[in-house]
Amino acid sequence: MGIQIANAPCSWGVLEFDLEGEAAGYTQVLDEMAQAGYAGTELGDWGFMPTDPKELRAALDARSLQLLAAFVPAALKDAAAHDAGEEAALRTAHLLRRAAGRGCFIVLADDNGAVKARTQNAGRVTPDLGLSESQWYTFAEGANRIAGAVYKQTGLRTVFHHHCAGYVETPAEVEKLLSLTDPEVVGLCLDTGHYVYGGGDPLDALEKHRGRIWHVHFKDCHPDIAAQARAEGWDYFEAVRRGVFCELGQGSVDFPAIVEALRAMDYKGWVVVEQDVLPSMGTPLASAKRNREYLKGLGL
């Protein structure tokens, strides 16, 4: 089977952050996701969709949607938070395993948006805002521990999601984390929009980290809005509010070249469309339809 296309609840304003506005409920999100032509979804925040495996599976089956992953944030820099991170990841992994089987991923991430300096300087972080060497080892130890526990108890693999407003944002930070984590249990979720906003080229990441890329998020990044955010000092949430993550094909991410590169490396996983919006923004269904049509134009 070739590349399959999914979407995620964040495209409907269902984000892990406590932001203004009320997001759509899961029935509306799943209905509209299926209506827009997507084949799968990620879980969204814990409790957004049903947490009973049978109920969750029934909701997905009714719309012919496949569950493929779930985003789990953890404050990996702090060793004291590793217990809670492991507990959250295992709770989520057991739900995925029971509702959808062994093919799902835990999408592990930093506790993005929790550190003021990283949130304020998203898209323009400098090395002095990064982790110390000892903090890097603590961070990687937490990722290895959580991914190892998830695999041992559920058979599911874990991918780390680099993310603006977290401690793993820039290409150098992505490379550092991968160098310190176990390639048997920790892969990479390549997010094209975050990689660009963090100062990188996703094509470089595909070449450099191809063996670790097990899951892919398609997100675009508007160059003019990104430049304005840097020039005016917007924080991460203001940049999102202003539309830095625009509809696919409207920004600077070279999706035709990325699709070609994924095919060249024989990638057979999922591509998940993510167009992060705040709950009060836009018309998600219309955007989801346009994003799906754009990818059909690329043969996906």
Buried (B, 14 or more C-beta within 10 A) or exposed (E): EEBBBBBBBBBBBBBBBEBEEEBBEBEEBBBBBBEBBBBBBBBBBBEBBBBEBEEBBEBBEEBEBBBBBBBBBBBBBBBEBBEEBBEBBBEBBBBBBBBBEEBBBBBBBBBBBBBEEBBBBBBBBEEEBBBEEEBBEBBBBBBBBBBBBBBEBBEBBBBBBBBBBBBBBBBBBBBBBBEBBBEEBBBBBBBBBBBBBBBBBBBEBBEBBBEBBBBBBBBBBBBEBBEBBBEEEBBBBBBBBBBBBBBBBBBBBBBEEBBBBBBEEEBEBBBBBBBBBBBEBBEBBEBBBBBBEBBEEBEB
